[in-house]
Amino acid sequence: MPFRMNVDTIEKTTSQDDVENTEVPPIKSTPLDNLQAVVDWFGANMLLVLTILGVSAGLGLGFLGRLASLSPGSIMIISFPGEILMRLLKMFILPLIISSLITGMAHMDARSSGRMGFRALCYYLITTILAAIVGIAVVLLIHPGDPGMRNSVAVTVAVEPETVRISTLDAILDIVRNMIPENLIQACFQQVQTTYVKKPVVIIVGRENHSDFTLEHTLVYRDGTNVMGMIVFCITFGLLVGQLGPSGKVMIEFFTVLNEIIMKIVTLIIVWYSPFGIMCLIAGKVMSISDIAITAQMLGLYTLTVIVGLLIHGVITLPTIFWLLTRRNPATYFKGMIQAWITAGATASSAAALPITFRCLEENNKIDPRVTRFVVSVGATVNMDGTALYEAIAAIFIAQMNGIPLGFGDIITVSLTATLASIGAASIPSSALVTMILVLTALGLPTNDVSLLFAVDWLLDRLRTSVNVLGDGFGAGIVYYLSKEEFDEMDERMRLESLELGMAGQKISQIHENDESNIAQTSETKM
């Protein structure tokens, strides 16, 4: 027996020593395994790969088409699939904003939504001001403006007459007016704007009549969805519906189903059509540009200044803020947003990229839909970091081009008015050129010079729009991180309330069953 125990002990010791000293050979991956890994990666990122290929193919076809000197009709046919993509994206902007905002707000209480909104607005304001400051610093350091440039550029670009004169006060009042539309149906396709109309005036001096004109203040409606007004209404509607309790459940379910249907349409049709549409959109735009070499020679330094500013803000400022507040890797987060970033750059519209942005943030970066529906929807209208940076650079560039020195007070004015103008800018292509008039008017600069920038706006518009969408995406991640505990508490509270309601319903049903059984027993006794 002792001998048997010693043998068992020796065997156990030997087996343990053998296991500890035995080196497990590394598992070698075969070429077939590597191929399978590549195939799996392409399968998981198929849409991203197709979009990048679409952009590359669009640039290649565009420059090849320039060599062929195609007619305007041929270019129009090539661009037609891209036009269809833009129409598809714009078609779903309004129903997506309405359904997503109402659904998101209905599942939140007033306190949580108020805190989330405050954090989002603080983020919007801080990043927009930082973008304007970055733009001012870059344009003052590089100094792209040259007084001798104005005449040479004017030969290439036709100068449009000045038709709009607006002040800072007018812009602020227009923002407030659009937040409270007088007609919701009209707000779906028009928004109010202040303009000044020339009104002829006859001045009698002695026996002579002199004709002159005055600028009369008037309000007009211009085409374009009043997104700001619809957002304010939908937020209010969603919060109130959520507080109605069981009586508002049918309305919440309706908008929830509507939102799911729209997102399925976006995923099945628009998203998978977008690579081909983006290819045609870029190819047609490159083919339609005239005199690329001359334009690059004249406005190349200005274009480089804007690109450097956008790179600093998009690669340094926004990721740094994101990392400081969330301690998450901004590169990994950006990887999940590449599809939305490319779509925004191709369409030059942050509103048109909304469906793709929602999908990227919710599916790839796992952001709560209640956050994305609010932060991104509102951000597509008011959070325009790239636009603020662009307008600050363009305003100082025009001052440099006209030989007008700017003091410290003027620089402060540029930063504030650029921030305000970016908030008032519509989320549509080339809207920054319209709001640029506000910044130039505040500085007393010639507003006609805005038309000189049209030659390169086709490129800069796409770059600043991609930065706008990037800012919205990082903002959604920051707000979600800061609000996550509140959402968890709210979800737990709602779960407990639903359990209590369920238990109360069971008790009521049991009482009814007992009453019915008692009535049945009483009737049997009487019989």
Secondary structure by P-SEA (a helix, b strand, c coil): caaaaaaaaaaaaaaaaaaaacccccccccaaaaaaaaaaaaaaaaaaaaaaaaaaaaaaaaaaaaaacccaaaaaaaaaaaaaaaaaaaaaaaaaaaaaaaaaaaaccaaaaaaaaaaaaaaaaaaaaaaaaaaaaaaaaaccccccaaaaaaaabbbbcccccccaaaaaaaaaaaaccccaaaaacbbbbbbbbbbbbbbbcccbbbbbbbbbbbcccccccaaaaaaaaaaaaaaaaaaccccaaaaaaaaaaaaaaaaaaaaaccccaaaaaaaaaaaaaaaaccaaaaaaaaaaaaaaaaaaaaaaaaccaaaaaaaaaccccaaaaaaaaaaaaaaaaaacccccaaaaaaaaaaccccccaaaaacaaaaaaccccaaaaaaaaaaaaaaaaaacccccaaaaaaaaaaaaaaaaaccccccccccaaaaaaaaacccccccccccccaaaaaaaaaaaaaaaaaaaaaaaaaaaaaaaaaaaaaaaaaaaaaaaaaaaaaaaaaaaaaaaaaaaaaac
